[in-house]
Structure formats: C-alpha cells, structure tokens
Amino acid sequence: MYVAAILAVWGIVITGVYLLRTMKTAWLGKMPARWEGLTDARTPFQRLPYLVLASVLLLFGFWRSPSSRSSSRACPRSFGPSRPPRRGAR
C-alpha cells in the first residue's frame, strides 16, 4: 500500500515539474543569452527562505491543528462544528 502511495506522489511531482517547464517555455520562450549564466540560491543563507517555506507548508500540512484552533477561536460560526441544514431552509 505504501509503495502505491509513494509512486502516486512521485507521479504527481514529475507531472507538475513537466507541466511547469512546458508552461514556462510556452509563455516566456527561449531564455536570452545574457541570462544563461545566472544561478539561483547558491549559498545556504540564500537557500534559507526555501527551507522555511517548505517547513511551514509541511508543518501545517501534516499537523494543522494550530492554525485551525486559532481560526476557530477567531470565527467560531465559520469554523465551528457543522450542523445539518434545517428542514425547509433554502
């Protein structure tokens, strides 16, 4: 079961990368020669924002109770327990 899930996630990642590269090429065309040598995030300090973003996304993706708890206190009617609709209500 885990193998199927891992393969499915890997397939989604590969598809996403392929789709984004295709869209970039279609919308932006070929990269100008003056930008060919440009690199992004070489040092660990430059890669820090990527790490922070990925960490926050994983934290709230796997353990979202901190964010849902604070939002349920701020908006109890919106995030409270759901009730079935009343009979005859439109």
TAPEBEL-V526615 format. One record per backbone hydrogen bond with DSSP energy under -1.0 kcal/mol. CO is the residue of the C=O (numbers start at 1). NH is the residue of the N-H. E is the energy in kcal/mol with one decimal. If there is no record, write none. Layout:
co->(CO | CO)
nh->(NH | NH)
e->(E | E)
This chain:
co->(1 | 2 | 3 | 4 | 5 | 6 | 7 | 8 | 9 | 10 | 11 | 12 | 13 | 14 | 15 | 16 | 17 | 18 | 19 | 20 | 21 | 22 | 23 | 24 | 25 | 32 | 33 | 35 | 43 | 47 | 48 | 49 | 50 | 51 | 52 | 53 | 54 | 55 | 56 | 57 | 58 | 59 | 64 | 65 | 66 | 67 | 68 | 69 | 70 | 71 | 75 | 76 | 86)
nh->(5 | 6 | 7 | 8 | 9 | 10 | 11 | 12 | 13 | 14 | 15 | 16 | 17 | 18 | 19 | 20 | 21 | 22 | 23 | 24 | 25 | 26 | 27 | 28 | 29 | 35 | 36 | 38 | 47 | 51 | 52 | 53 | 54 | 55 | 56 | 57 | 58 | 59 | 60 | 61 | 62 | 63 | 68 | 69 | 70 | 71 | 72 | 73 | 74 | 75 | 79 | 80 | 89)
e->(-1.8 | -2.7 | -2.6 | -2.2 | -2.5 | -2.5 | -2.3 | -2.0 | -2.4 | -2.6 | -2.3 | -2.5 | -2.4 | -2.5 | -2.7 | -2.6 | -2.4 | -2.2 | -2.5 | -2.4 | -2.2 | -2.4 | -2.7 | -2.8 | -1.3 | -1.6 | -1.2 | -1.3 | -1.4 | -1.8 | -2.6 | -2.5 | -2.6 | -2.4 | -2.5 | -2.4 | -2.4 | -2.8 | -2.5 | -1.4 | -2.4 | -2.5 | -2.3 | -2.6 | -1.6 | -1.8 | -2.0 | -1.4 | -1.6 | -2.4 | -2.4 | -1.1 | -1.5)
